[in-house]
């Protein structure tokens, strides 16, 4: 839906960079920006480095750091003075995993699928242009050990992402793809928009998605978990090595099991 831009529009009706909503609390936004600044490539930072990364002055960064340290979300190394996230930052994610009914309801079916196939099983949820892994049961043939709960991957080249995009409104799916960083992660990546749109149609027709070495060098099969209206709310994926099964064998033997698991999860 297009955003209204009439002069008579009330402030609470919409927000824009030029006129943010009066409900928007900038200090809360900045506090989360401080926490988001830390990542695997930036596990620790000094105050000056943090302020530079965020584009704010050092005194402002210091106030946020002090408050977040007092609350227990940041710690300062007493010797190096570098800042790091604390284990308390896991609390929000833990509360999400424990309270989300889809995540909680999926456990039994993911475990069953893992037992049947002896392959790695994941549950992913679409967050704008990315897929976030919210459950993962690793097989004894595990690969991609750097994929853990909370890992984000591009939706356009992952089985979970394609499975969910295939059942979105076509205009919504296209918008997500157009805003994605479409590029070839491997020689097998499907990344051009026309081919991706065609892939979504084929996925919806089959009921499951397939990727073969498009991001990692594995075969992945995915099927969307859909609510009562048919909207995708999550996706079950099965990841396996092509050394164990060919792509054709994986689709024939395992795709029905992935679809059955996705249909069983209460949404």
C-alpha positions in Angstrom: 0.0 0.0 0.0 1.4 3.4 -1.0 2.2 5.8 1.9 -0.1 8.8 2.2 1.6 12.1 1.7 -1.3 14.5 1.9 -0.5 17.7 3.9 -3.4 17.0 6.3 -2.0 13.6 7.4 -1.7 13.4 11.1 1.8 12.6 12.6 0.6 9.3 14.1 -0.7 8.1 10.7 2.8 7.5 9.2 6.5 8.1 9.8 9.2 9.2 7.5 12.8 10.2 7.9 11.8 13.9 7.6 9.1 13.6 10.2 9.5 10.6 12.6 6.6 9.4 14.6 6.2 11.1 18.0 6.1 7.5 19.4 9.6 6.8 18.2 12.1 6.9 21.1 15.5 7.8 19.7 17.4 6.8 22.8 16.0 3.3 22.7 17.0 3.0 19.0 20.5 4.2 19.8 20.8 1.7 22.7 20.0 -1.2 20.4 22.4 0.2 17.8 25.1 0.0 20.4 24.3 -3.7 21.0 24.0 -4.4 17.3 27.4 -2.9 16.7 29.1 -6.0 18.2 29.4 -9.0 15.8 31.7 -12.0 15.0 34.0 -9.6 13.1 33.8 -7.0 15.9 33.5 -9.0 19.1 35.1 -6.2 21.2 35.6 -2.4 20.7 37.0 0.5 22.6 34.8 3.5 23.3 36.3 5.6 20.5 36.0 2.8 18.0 32.4 2.2 18.9 31.5 5.9 18.6 33.2 6.1 15.2 31.3 2.9 14.0 28.0 4.4 15.1 28.7 7.9 13.8 28.0 9.5 17.2 30.3 11.6 19.4 32.3 10.0 22.2 30.4 11.5 25.0 27.1 10.3 23.7 28.5 6.8 23.2 29.9 6.9 26.8 26.4 7.5 28.2 24.9 4.6 26.4 27.8 2.3 27.3 27.6 3.3 31.0 23.9 2.5 31.1 24.1 -0.8 29.2 27.1 -1.8 31.5 25.0 -0.9 34.5 22.2 -3.1 33.2 24.5 -6.0 32.6 24.4 -6.1 28.8 28.0 -4.9 28.3 31.2 -5.4 30.2 34.5 -3.5 30.1 37.7 -5.3 30.3 39.5 -3.9 33.3 42.9 -4.0 31.6 42.3 -3.3 27.9 39.1 -1.2 28.5 37.6 -2.8 25.5 33.8 -3.4 25.5 32.1 -6.8 24.9 28.6 -8.2 25.0 27.7 -10.2 28.1 25.8 -13.5 28.4 22.8 -11.5 29.5 22.2 -10.5 25.9 21.1 -14.1 25.3 18.0 -13.5 27.5 15.9 -11.8 24.8 16.7 -14.6 22.3 16.0 -17.3 24.9 12.6 -15.7 25.8 11.7 -15.6 22.1 12.6 -19.3 21.6 10.6 -20.3 24.7 7.6 -18.2 24.0 7.1 -18.6 20.2 4.4 -21.2 19.6 5.8 -22.2 16.2 9.3 -22.8 17.5 8.0 -24.7 20.5 5.5 -26.7 18.5 8.2 -27.7 15.9 10.5 -29.5 18.2 8.8 -32.9 18.1 8.5 -33.0 14.3 12.0 -31.8 13.7 13.4 -34.4 16.0 11.3 -37.1 14.2 12.6 -35.9 10.8 16.2 -36.0 12.0 15.7 -39.5 13.3 14.1 -40.7 10.1 16.8 -39.3 7.8 19.9 -39.0 10.0 20.5 -35.6 8.4 20.6 -32.1 9.8 17.3 -30.4 10.2 16.6 -26.7 10.6 13.7 -24.4 11.2 14.0 -21.0 9.7 12.0 -17.8 9.8 11.9 -15.0 7.3 13.1 -11.6 8.6 12.8 -9.2 5.7 15.5 -10.3 3.1 17.1 -12.9 5.4 16.4 -16.3 6.9 17.1 -16.7 10.6 17.7 -20.2 12.0 15.6 -20.6 15.1 16.0 -24.4 15.6 18.7 -26.7 14.4 19.2 -30.5 15.0 22.6 -31.5 13.8 23.3 -35.0 12.3 26.5 -37.0 12.9 27.4 -36.1 9.3 27.4 -32.4 10.2 29.0 -29.8 8.0 28.8 -26.0 8.2 29.6 -26.0 11.9 29.5 -22.2 11.9 25.7 -22.3 11.4 24.0 -22.0 14.8 20.7 -20.8 16.2 20.5 -17.1 15.3 22.5 -17.4 12.1 21.2 -15.2 9.3 21.5 -16.1 5.6 20.2 -14.5 2.4 16.7 -15.7 1.8 17.0 -15.7 -2.0 19.6 -18.5 -2.1 18.6 -20.7 0.8 16.0 -23.5 0.8 14.1 -22.0 3.7 14.0 -18.6 2.1 12.8 -19.9 -1.3 10.2 -22.1 0.4 8.7 -19.1 2.2 9.0 -16.6 -0.6 7.1 -19.0 -2.9 3.9 -18.6 -0.8 4.0 -14.9 -0.2 1.9 -12.5 -2.3 3.9 -12.2 -5.5 4.3 -8.5 -5.2 5.6 -8.9 -1.7 8.0 -11.6 -2.7 9.3 -9.5 -5.6 9.8 -6.5 -3.4 11.9 -8.6 -1.0 14.0 -10.0 -3.9 14.5 -6.5 -5.3 15.8 -5.2 -2.0 18.1 -8.2 -1.5 21.8 -8.2 -2.3 21.4 -10.4 -5.3 24.8 -11.8 -6.2 26.5 -15.2 -6.8 27.9 -16.7 -3.6 28.9 -19.7 -5.6 29.0 -20.8 -9.2 25.6 -22.5 -8.6 23.8 -19.5 -7.1 20.5 -18.4 -8.8 20.6 -14.7 -8.3 19.0 -13.0 -11.4 15.5 -11.7 -10.7 13.7 -13.4 -13.6 15.2 -16.8 -12.7 14.4 -16.3 -9.1 10.8 -15.5 -9.8 10.5 -18.6 -12.0 12.1 -20.6 -9.2 9.4 -19.4 -6.7 6.7 -20.5 -9.1 8.2 -24.0 -9.5 8.6 -24.3 -5.7 4.9 -23.4 -5.1 3.9 -25.9 -7.8 6.0 -28.7 -6.2 5.4 -27.9 -2.6 9.1 -27.8 -1.7 12.3 -25.9 -2.5 15.7 -27.2 -3.5 19.1 -25.6 -3.4 22.3 -27.3 -4.5 25.5 -25.6 -3.5 24.0 -22.1 -3.8 25.4 -20.7 -0.6 27.2 -23.7 1.1 28.3 -26.8 -0.8 25.3 -28.9 0.3 21.9 -30.0 -0.9 19.0 -28.5 1.0 15.4 -29.3 0.7 12.8 -26.9 2.3 9.1 -26.7 2.8 7.1 -23.8 4.2 5.1 -24.0 7.4 1.8 -22.3 6.6 -0.9 -20.9 8.8 -4.7 -21.4 8.3 -4.8 -18.7 5.6 -1.9 -20.3 3.7 0.6 -17.7 4.6 4.2 -18.9 5.3 5.3 -18.4 8.9 8.4 -20.6 8.9 10.2 -23.3 6.9 11.6 -26.7 7.6 14.9 -27.6 5.8 16.9 -30.7 5.5 20.6 -30.3 4.7 22.8 -33.2 3.4 26.0 -33.8 1.5 25.8 -34.7 -2.2 28.3 -37.4 -1.3 25.6 -39.3 0.5 22.7 -38.8 -2.0 22.4 -37.4 -5.4 20.1 -34.4 -5.9 17.5 -36.7 -7.7 17.6 -39.3 -4.9 17.3 -36.5 -2.2 14.2 -35.1 -3.9 12.6 -38.5 -4.4 13.3 -40.0 -1.0 13.5 -37.0 1.3 11.3 -34.2 -0.1 8.1 -36.0 0.9 9.3 -36.3 4.5 10.2 -32.6 4.7 6.8 -31.6 3.4 5.1 -33.9 5.9 7.1 -32.4 8.8 6.2 -28.8 7.7 2.5 -29.7 7.4 2.5 -31.3 10.9 3.9 -28.2 12.7 1.0 -26.2 14.3 0.9 -22.7 13.0 
